[in-house]
């Protein structure tokens, strides 16, 4: 845990970088066999004027994921093994934008995402956050997703990965980058960022897929996510939790 003096020194160092507003946005996408969803995700991401680069970090796809990303003009990097936290870490280390969006391959950004993000970061107290979220496929068990985004942030100080998390690059550097974890990386990232400043929701809405919920059962998936989060808070290792989360 960072001592009080360490937190103060980090905040002072970061405050020196906030005089110049963020103006460019990098997108980092961790991928593994995402050929089905990636083309539309990239098409929408490339339509955002403020996006200066898109980095796809592939973890050994056996489908056309890499070729799709390369044809779309993305910078394609490789990860030795599938690990969302590890892949995001690789991509963020290579990113050059003032702000970085951590984007799931099946999550669609609206055209105003860049403007909304940069407007949110005009507040020097905001170090990162995410977007409001809805689901593409309608299902009564998935209703209320926007309300849950607000409650999750205000009650627990958290943003989920499928909300297209974003962060100031300087803030990410100050906390040592994205945690290299196979699971719960967004939980740990939010915790570390809160030591620097405030998380916020940008005034734009992303649209994501419920495919994994439907494949594994919606209620079952929600219960499993809650159980994994509880075990992590009680000290369980991410490696063991990954086995629970990915169980068929």
Beta strands, then each sheet from edge to edge (+ up, - down):
strand 1: 25-31
strand 2: 51-58
strand 3: 75-78
strand 4: 99-103
strand 5: 126-135
strand 6: 165-168
strand 7: 198-208
sheet 1: 3+ 2+ 1+ 4+ 6- 5+ 7+
end
